[in-house]
Amino acid sequence: MTSLVLSAPLFLTLAFAAAPRSPLYLVTVPEVSGFDGVAERQAGSGRTIPANVMTALTAKFPQAKIDKWSKEKEDGKEVYDIEFRQADTKFEADIFADGTFHNWEQQIAASQLPEPVVQAMSRQFPKADLKEIMAVTAVTNGSEHLEGYEIVVKRALKKDVEVTIAPDGRILEGPKKE
């Protein structure tokens, strides 16, 4: 029998028995911010984030508080898409199962967009209401570089759309001009 019991917000208690009808052992470990002290993070459906993925996340974002996550396939590799907050800022990270980052995103204000991106948005969506803006940082062989800006555009009578624009104003992904 193995069970998981949360005893208090600051501690995680694990209860287990070595064999049926044997004594119950309790182990209490302190909780680390953004990491629950167990080798894997449990989701409601019983799925888990591997320890090396959690280690990579908390090494880069030590105050990460996970909101939700999913496991996906990208370029034929298993990747964990993790949405979280650190301080009062929203982040997302795509981390491969081996613990290496594919990319990470940080929410920013419209006032932080570079002028070429602002101009591209006004050409592409002249009456756009920007719902969410994420600065996307790609990670290649451990080296980080700003890839672009993922922008969710709220439209009056249509479904919201997402467009990705490079720092120089080139549209990388998204719908055609409105």
Secondary structure, 3 states (H helix, E strand, C coil): CEEEEEEECCEEEEEEECCCCCCEEEEEEECECCECCCCCEECCCCCEECHHHHHHHHHHCCCCEEEEEEEEEECCEEEEEEEEEECCEEEEEEEECCCCEEEEEEECCHHHCCHHHHHHHHHHCCCCEEEEEEEEEEEECCEEEEEEEEEEEECCCCCCEEEEECCCCCEEECCCCC
